[in-house]
Amino acid sequence: MTNDKPSVLIVDDDILNRELLQTVFERSGFEVLQTNNGLSAIKIAQSELPTVIVCDVRMGLMSGYEVCASLKQLPATRSIPFIILTALEDDAEKQKAFEAGAADFIPKMWGWQVLLERVKTLI
């Protein structure tokens, strides 16, 4: 990213979720990158080095946990805060997220306001 705006990479296989989050973050002054799968998320994160990554869990090819764990193994991306945003809410899922290296685990039902506040505290 080349400007002074913080940037967020949104990773979700649901286009409506991505569009909603893009609107929320752009209105809050973020530059937004987005993709619908984990493999491209890893490539984008390595090339663009976003300020923060918000990622769904259930996607084709790779889960959000796998994306997080992969990025945490790479020197260039390991320090980027990674937030798991998911419809899943149980403690076992939360534990998986933190074991993969996530900075936060936010159930989607908590709403975008909670997500935005958590992102702001991490950057």
TITIKE-31559 format. One record per residue (C-alpha): residue number from 0; residue in one letter; y, z, x. Coordinates in steps of 0.001 Angstrom, whole numbers, m for minus. Layout:
REM residues N
<rogu NUM 'a' <Y Z X>>
...
***
This chain:
REM residues 123
<rogu 0 'm' <0 0 0>>
<rogu 1 't' <3323 m955 1404>>
<rogu 2 'n' <5911 823 m714>>
<rogu 3 'd' <6925 4453 m1166>>
<rogu 4 'k' <5238 4873 m4544>>
<rogu 5 'p' <2035 6873 m4628>>
<rogu 6 's' <m915 4682 m5538>>
<rogu 7 'v' <m3971 5302 m7665>>
<rogu 8 'l' <m7218 3355 m7703>>
<rogu 9 'i' <m8816 3455 m11163>>
<rogu 10 'v' <m12547 2729 m11243>>
<rogu 11 'd' <m14116 2379 m14693>>
<rogu 12 'd' <m16373 m234 m16248>>
<rogu 13 'd' <m14534 120 m19581>>
<rogu 14 'i' <m11467 m2121 m19624>>
<rogu 15 'l' <m9773 m82 m22368>>
<rogu 16 'n' <m10008 3067 m20257>>
<rogu 17 'r' <m8605 1229 m17240>>
<rogu 18 'e' <m5709 m210 m19257>>
<rogu 19 'l' <m4828 3172 m20771>>
<rogu 20 'l' <m4857 4866 m17373>>
<rogu 21 'q' <m2879 2028 m15819>>
<rogu 22 't' <m141 2513 m18414>>
<rogu 23 'v' <m124 6304 m17922>>
<rogu 24 'f' <117 6070 m14148>>
<rogu 25 'e' <2647 3228 m14052>>
<rogu 26 'r' <4935 5140 m16426>>
<rogu 27 's' <4643 8106 m14071>>
<rogu 28 'g' <5769 6083 m11058>>
<rogu 29 'f' <2451 5125 m9496>>
<rogu 30 'e' <1356 1790 m8156>>
<rogu 31 'v' <m1991 1040 m9821>>
<rogu 32 'l' <m5078 m679 m8474>>
<rogu 33 'q' <m8127 m1030 m10657>>
<rogu 34 't' <m11681 m2280 m10649>>
<rogu 35 'n' <m14737 m2148 m12859>>
<rogu 36 'n' <m17442 m1281 m10307>>
<rogu 37 'g' <m18225 902 m7347>>
<rogu 38 'l' <m18827 m1802 m4766>>
<rogu 39 's' <m15392 m3319 m5211>>
<rogu 40 'a' <m13880 184 m5370>>
<rogu 41 'i' <m15167 874 m1863>>
<rogu 42 'k' <m13713 m2416 m573>>
<rogu 43 'i' <m10349 m1817 m2265>>
<rogu 44 'a' <m10166 1779 m1038>>
<rogu 45 'q' <m10809 663 2552>>
<rogu 46 's' <m8252 m2132 2502>>
<rogu 47 'e' <m5494 m536 391>>
<rogu 48 'l' <m5924 3191 1170>>
<rogu 49 'p' <m4706 4492 m2211>>
<rogu 50 't' <m3113 7926 m2480>>
<rogu 51 'v' <m5782 9046 m4960>>
<rogu 52 'i' <m8897 7614 m6636>>
<rogu 53 'v' <m9887 8247 m10262>>
<rogu 54 'c' <m13446 7171 m11004>>
<rogu 55 'd' <m15827 7171 m13955>>
<rogu 56 'v' <m19415 8349 m13420>>
<rogu 57 'r' <m21547 5952 m15427>>
<rogu 58 'm' <m21133 2387 m14218>>
<rogu 59 'g' <m23464 m431 m13294>>
<rogu 60 'l' <m24661 m848 m9694>>
<rogu 61 'm' <m23285 2479 m8417>>
<rogu 62 's' <m22414 5759 m10082>>
<rogu 63 'g' <m19090 7443 m9482>>
<rogu 64 'y' <m20937 10063 m7441>>
<rogu 65 'e' <m22326 7347 m5154>>
<rogu 66 'v' <m18879 5774 m4755>>
<rogu 67 'c' <m17394 9150 m3862>>
<rogu 68 'a' <m20138 10000 m1362>>
<rogu 69 's' <m19798 6579 282>>
<rogu 70 'l' <m16040 6886 676>>
<rogu 71 'k' <m16307 10431 2025>>
<rogu 72 'q' <m18529 9120 4855>>
<rogu 73 'l' <m15912 6614 6045>>
<rogu 74 'p' <m13199 7901 8415>>
<rogu 75 'a' <m10454 5768 6808>>
<rogu 76 't' <m11121 6996 3259>>
<rogu 77 'r' <m12627 10474 3598>>
<rogu 78 's' <m9297 12266 3113>>
<rogu 79 'i' <m8314 10393 m75>>
<rogu 80 'p' <m8568 12800 m3038>>
<rogu 81 'f' <m11323 11559 m5373>>
<rogu 82 'i' <m11343 12627 m9022>>
<rogu 83 'i' <m14363 12187 m11246>>
<rogu 84 'l' <m13238 11388 m14806>>
<rogu 85 't' <m16170 11408 m17187>>
<rogu 86 'a' <m17476 11828 m20704>>
<rogu 87 'l' <m20079 14185 m19214>>
<rogu 88 'e' <m19187 17851 m19294>>
<rogu 89 'd' <m22065 20035 m18195>>
<rogu 90 'd' <m22112 22201 m15085>>
<rogu 91 'a' <m24874 20164 m13412>>
<rogu 92 'e' <m22676 17056 m13537>>
<rogu 93 'k' <m19730 19020 m12212>>
<rogu 94 'q' <m21873 20280 m9328>>
<rogu 95 'k' <m22975 16696 m8524>>
<rogu 96 'a' <m19327 15648 m8346>>
<rogu 97 'f' <m18372 18388 m5899>>
<rogu 98 'e' <m21507 17840 m3810>>
<rogu 99 'a' <m20496 14170 m3486>>
<rogu 100 'g' <m17096 15257 m2170>>
<rogu 101 'a' <m14904 15005 m5280>>
<rogu 102 'a' <m11659 16973 m5294>>
<rogu 103 'd' <m11818 17435 m9073>>
<rogu 104 'f' <m14011 16849 m12132>>
<rogu 105 'i' <m12226 16145 m15404>>
<rogu 106 'p' <m13932 15514 m18744>>
<rogu 107 'k' <m12271 12582 m20541>>
<rogu 108 'm' <m11860 14651 m23691>>
<rogu 109 'w' <m9318 16828 m21844>>
<rogu 110 'g' <m6908 13906 m22098>>
<rogu 111 'w' <m4732 11874 m19793>>
<rogu 112 'q' <m2043 14582 m19565>>
<rogu 113 'v' <m4480 16923 m17805>>
<rogu 114 'l' <m5589 14099 m15519>>
<rogu 115 'l' <m2006 13240 m14593>>
<rogu 116 'e' <m1163 16862 m13822>>
<rogu 117 'r' <m4278 17277 m11665>>
<rogu 118 'v' <m3476 14072 m9765>>
<rogu 119 'k' <52 15276 m9097>>
<rogu 120 't' <m1252 18542 m7657>>
<rogu 121 'l' <m3591 16677 m5278>>
<rogu 122 'i' <m1032 14310 m3755>>
***
